[in-house]
Amino acid sequence: MSGWDQYITNLTSQGISHAGIFGADGSKWAASPNFPNIDNLKEELPRAFSAQPAGILVNGEKYIFIRNQDNFVVFRKGADGMVIVKLNQAYIVSIGINQKPEMLVGATSKIGEYLKNCGY
């Protein structure tokens, strides 16, 4: 178990279905088991923070943009939500199956703020 896995465990223990931490280059630092495929991950993560992104593809299904606030972006696909938090060197992605995106923001942002303050 890598040191990054503890943050994934923390997120999934709070009811988040899938969580992952990815470097700015798209490399996987840690992810929950069966983390879904994000098409073109390296390009999509920074693009998610553009003024108003078109959406993001997860396992070939489009999550639509809801809002961009400071260091996080919120997406939704039906009853599912996704939050991406931008760090200095990485991104945290939380996906909730049958969870509103607002439910993901608190936990993901809290860990994101901690890691960002640690220089990540």
Residue pairs with C-beta under 8 A, 6 or more apart in sequence:
2 29
2 30
4 21
4 29
4 30
5 30
7 19
7 21
7 30
7 92
7 111
7 115
8 19
8 20
8 21
8 30
8 31
8 32
10 107
10 111
11 19
11 32
11 92
11 94
11 107
11 108
11 111
12 18
12 19
12 32
14 107
15 96
15 99
15 103
16 94
16 95
16 96
16 99
16 104
16 107
16 108
17 32
17 95
17 96
17 97
17 99
18 31
18 32
18 34
18 35
18 36
18 93
18 94
18 95
18 97
19 31
19 32
19 35
19 92
19 93
19 94
19 95
19 108
20 28
20 29
20 30
20 31
20 32
20 35
20 92
20 93
21 28
21 29
21 30
21 31
21 90
21 91
21 92
21 93
22 28
22 29
22 31
22 41
22 45
22 90
22 91
22 93
23 29
23 89
23 90
24 45
24 46
24 89
24 90
24 91
25 42
26 41
26 42
26 45
29 90
35 95
36 58
36 59
36 95
37 58
37 59
37 60
38 44
38 45
38 56
38 57
38 58
38 93
39 57
39 58
39 60
40 57
44 56
44 57
45 84
45 86
45 91
45 93
47 53
47 56
48 56
48 73
48 75
48 84
49 68
49 73
49 84
49 86
51 68
52 65
52 68
53 65
53 68
53 73
54 65
55 62
55 63
55 64
55 65
55 75
56 62
56 63
56 75
56 82
56 84
57 63
58 77
58 82
58 95
61 77
62 77
63 75
63 76
63 77
63 80
63 82
64 75
64 76
64 77
65 73
65 74
65 75
66 74
66 75
66 76
66 101
67 73
67 74
68 74
71 85
71 86
71 87
71 109
71 112
71 113
71 116
72 83
72 84
72 85
72 86
72 105
72 108
72 109
72 112
73 83
73 84
73 86
74 81
74 82
74 83
74 101
74 102
74 104
74 105
75 81
75 82
75 83
75 84
75 101
76 82
76 100
76 101
79 97
79 98
79 99
79 100
80 95
80 96
80 97
80 98
80 99
81 95
81 96
81 99
81 100
81 101
81 102
81 103
81 104
82 93
82 94
82 95
82 96
82 101
82 104
83 93
83 94
83 101
83 104
83 105
83 108
83 109
84 91
84 92
84 93
84 94
85 91
85 92
85 94
85 108
85 109
85 111
85 112
86 112
87 112
87 115
87 116
87 120
88 116
88 119
88 120
89 119
89 120
90 115
90 120
92 108
92 111
92 112
92 115
94 104
94 107
94 108
95 104
96 103
96 104
